[in-house]
Amino acid sequence: MSLFKPRRKTTRSPRMVRRNGDFQKLHIKVSSPRIVMFQVMSGLGKITKLLVVVALLGMICWGAYRGVNHLFLGNEKYKLEQISLETNGHLDELRIAQVAGIDLNASIFAINATEVSDQLRSLPEVIDCKVERRLPGTLKVTVTERVPVVWLECRDLGYPGRQDGGVLVDKDGITFPCEGNMWASSQDLPVILVRHAKEDSFIHGSKMKHPEVMRALHLINVFEAKQVRAQWQIEKVMLVNDYSLEAVCNDGTRAIFGMYHHERQLNDFVSIAEHSLKTSRMIRHINLIPEKNIPVKFVGDAVLVKPRRVPSLIHSDAREIESILERD
């Protein structure tokens, strides 16, 4: 038998050295059914307190909601009575209510002004919109609409041209459908005719991606800015090829314009048209692309106007003779 027994390894408790010596700290975890019960009861008490606080907060919120609903949402005093509309276009109150989903019988506080504004801005013909509440029962809507200057006709894409429900274009080249009351004031606008175009060339609410149509629109804008006579205003512009446009005026005159230099070509057109008007002739066809020797075809020949015959003076003696003869 060994004289020395092997020493057992034990874990030392951490020592803490103090001024008067050191001591060992002993960690003991005691558990019993009674202790577990007390721990469970303590947890249930905390949960109960939390549920009571949540219930009180819910009751306060519900009471506040009922109070607000009674004072504002359910109060007949704040019922929507009028939509005050300010616009430069053709939107009316009924269409605004339909587009924005406004309940005309609801309280003015039940209408979300931001949502109404966003819904109206989503329309291609609307540039900007501002919606405000005016107590007690007025909803003020300020809308800036696009002003159409021309119709767009393209059979390939189903654009019918000058027709209710067709496609309109503003001066910046942004397309939008003709809806609502827009037809009444747009039915006499000129038409741009394009035979073939890609589907993504015209996206409503965005600028056109068709260069030749944009040049045709520029020509119409130049005519409008020049303020030429009504009979020479453009009725239709047709894309002939990649470098020329054919414009048909209100009086039937047909004129070929290039894609560029529209100001110079329009000045030549006005000068020739004014001369034709003075000489009582009507232009049938004119090609304005050349800078000199512009070819012009007229309808018929010039009409010569004879001056009136100047009356001759009658001598006083002759008048006396005629009076005597008339007496006899």
SVG drawing of the C-alpha trace seen along z (x, -y; Angstrom):
<svg xmlns="http://www.w3.org/2000/svg" viewBox="-91 -130 96 132">
<polyline fill="none" stroke="black" stroke-width="0.4" points="0.0,0.0 1.4,-3.3 2.4,-5.6 1.2,-8.7 -2.3,-9.0 -2.8,-10.9 -4.0,-14.4 -7.5,-15.2 -7.8,-18.2 -10.3,-20.7 -11.4,-24.0 -10.3,-26.9 -12.8,-29.6 -11.5,-33.0 -9.7,-34.8 -10.4,-38.4 -7.6,-40.1 -8.5,-42.8 -6.7,-44.9 -7.1,-42.6 -6.5,-39.4 -8.1,-37.3 -11.3,-35.3 -12.9,-32.8 -16.2,-33.6 -18.6,-30.6 -21.4,-30.5 -24.3,-28.3 -27.5,-27.9 -30.4,-26.7 -33.7,-25.5 -36.9,-24.1 -40.5,-23.8 -41.4,-26.7 -38.8,-28.9 -39.9,-28.1 -43.5,-28.9 -42.5,-32.3 -40.6,-33.0 -43.6,-32.1 -45.9,-34.2 -43.5,-37.2 -43.4,-36.8 -47.2,-36.6 -47.5,-39.7 -45.2,-41.6 -47.1,-40.4 -50.4,-41.4 -49.1,-44.9 -47.9,-45.2 -51.3,-44.0 -53.1,-46.5 -50.9,-49.4 -51.5,-48.3 -55.2,-48.0 -55.3,-51.5 -53.3,-52.9 -55.7,-51.2 -58.7,-52.6 -57.2,-56.1 -56.5,-55.8 -60.0,-54.5 -61.5,-57.3 -59.4,-59.8 -60.4,-58.3 -64.1,-58.4 -63.7,-62.0 -62.0,-63.0 -64.6,-61.1 -67.4,-62.8 -65.9,-66.3 -64.5,-66.3 -65.2,-63.2 -68.8,-62.8 -69.6,-66.4 -72.0,-67.8 -70.4,-71.2 -67.3,-69.9 -69.0,-68.0 -67.6,-68.6 -69.8,-71.3 -67.7,-72.5 -64.6,-71.8 -63.1,-75.1 -61.2,-74.5 -58.6,-76.8 -57.2,-75.5 -56.0,-76.8 -57.4,-73.8 -60.5,-71.6 -60.7,-69.6 -64.0,-70.0 -65.0,-69.2 -66.8,-66.0 -63.8,-64.5 -61.5,-65.5 -63.8,-63.6 -63.8,-60.6 -60.1,-60.5 -59.1,-61.1 -61.9,-58.9 -63.3,-61.7 -66.5,-60.8 -68.7,-63.9 -70.7,-63.0 -67.7,-62.6 -66.2,-65.0 -63.4,-67.3 -61.1,-65.8 -61.7,-62.3 -60.1,-63.4 -56.4,-62.9 -55.1,-66.0 -51.7,-64.4 -53.4,-61.4 -55.7,-63.5 -52.8,-65.6 -50.8,-62.5 -53.7,-61.0 -54.2,-64.2 -50.5,-64.5 -50.6,-61.0 -52.8,-62.3 -50.7,-62.9 -52.4,-66.2 -51.6,-67.6 -48.3,-69.4 -48.8,-70.2 -51.5,-70.1 -52.0,-71.6 -54.8,-70.5 -55.8,-72.4 -58.6,-72.2 -60.6,-75.4 -62.8,-75.1 -65.5,-74.5 -66.4,-72.5 -64.3,-73.6 -61.6,-71.6 -59.4,-74.0 -57.8,-72.3 -55.3,-74.3 -54.3,-72.5 -51.8,-73.5 -52.8,-71.6 -51.0,-71.2 -52.3,-73.3 -52.7,-71.4 -51.5,-72.8 -51.8,-69.9 -53.3,-66.5 -51.3,-63.4 -52.4,-61.0 -50.8,-57.6 -52.8,-54.7 -50.2,-52.1 -50.6,-53.1 -54.3,-53.6 -54.2,-57.4 -57.2,-58.7 -56.1,-62.4 -58.7,-65.1 -61.3,-63.1 -62.7,-63.0 -60.6,-60.5 -57.5,-61.1 -54.0,-62.1 -53.0,-65.7 -49.6,-67.3 -48.5,-70.5 -45.9,-73.0 -43.1,-71.0 -43.9,-67.8 -45.6,-65.9 -48.5,-63.7 -51.7,-63.1 -55.2,-61.7 -58.2,-64.0 -60.6,-63.3 -63.3,-65.1 -64.2,-68.6 -61.0,-69.0 -62.6,-68.2 -64.7,-71.3 -61.7,-73.7 -59.3,-71.4 -61.3,-70.3 -59.9,-73.0 -56.2,-72.4 -53.9,-71.3 -52.9,-67.7 -49.5,-66.1 -49.7,-63.0 -47.1,-60.3 -47.5,-57.0 -45.1,-54.8 -43.7,-55.0 -42.5,-52.7 -44.7,-52.0 -42.3,-53.6 -42.1,-56.8 -45.1,-58.3 -45.6,-57.7 -48.3,-59.8 -47.0,-62.3 -43.5,-62.2 -41.8,-64.0 -42.0,-62.5 -39.1,-60.4 -39.8,-60.9 -37.3,-63.5 -39.3,-64.2 -42.6,-64.7 -40.7,-67.1 -39.6,-69.1 -43.2,-69.2 -44.3,-70.5 -41.6,-73.2 -42.9,-74.3 -46.4,-74.7 -45.0,-76.6 -43.2,-79.0 -46.5,-79.6 -48.2,-80.4 -45.5,-82.8 -45.5,-84.6 -49.2,-85.2 -49.8,-84.9 -53.2,-85.3 -55.9,-82.8 -56.2,-81.4 -52.5,-80.6 -52.4,-78.9 -51.6,-75.2 -54.4,-72.7 -52.2,-69.5 -48.5,-68.7 -47.5,-65.4 -44.1,-63.8 -42.9,-63.2 -39.4,-61.8 -36.4,-62.3 -35.7,-65.8 -39.1,-67.4 -42.6,-68.2 -45.7,-69.1 -48.0,-71.6 -51.6,-72.1 -53.0,-75.6 -56.6,-76.5 -57.1,-77.9 -55.8,-74.6 -52.3,-75.9 -49.7,-73.1 -46.2,-74.1 -43.0,-72.0 -40.8,-72.8 -37.5,-71.4 -36.8,-70.0 -34.8,-73.1 -34.6,-76.8 -38.3,-77.2 -38.1,-80.9 -36.5,-81.8 -38.9,-79.5 -41.9,-81.0 -40.7,-84.5 -40.5,-83.5 -43.9,-81.9 -45.5,-85.0 -43.9,-87.3 -45.0,-85.2 -48.5,-84.7 -48.9,-88.5 -47.8,-89.2 -50.3,-86.6 -53.1,-88.1 -52.4,-91.6 -52.4,-90.1 -55.6,-88.1 -53.9,-84.8 -54.0,-81.7 -51.0,-79.5 -51.6,-75.8 -48.1,-74.4 -44.8,-75.9 -41.5,-74.4 -39.7,-76.6 -36.6,-74.5 -34.5,-76.4 -33.2,-79.8 -33.5,-81.2 -35.7,-80.5 -38.5,-79.1 -40.9,-77.1 -44.5,-78.2 -47.7,-76.9 -50.7,-79.2 -54.4,-78.4 -55.5,-80.0 -54.2,-83.2 -53.9,-86.7 -57.1,-88.8 -56.5,-92.3 -58.5,-95.0 -59.3,-98.0 -59.3,-101.4 -62.5,-103.4 -63.1,-106.1 -62.5,-109.6 -65.7,-111.7 -65.2,-114.7 -66.0,-118.2 -69.1,-119.9 -68.9,-123.6 -71.4,-126.0 -72.6,-127.2 -73.4,-123.7 -75.5,-123.2 -77.5,-126.3 -78.2,-125.0 -79.3,-121.6 -81.7,-123.3 -83.2,-125.4 -83.7,-122.4 -85.4,-120.5 -87.9,-123.3 -89.0,-123.0"/>
</svg>
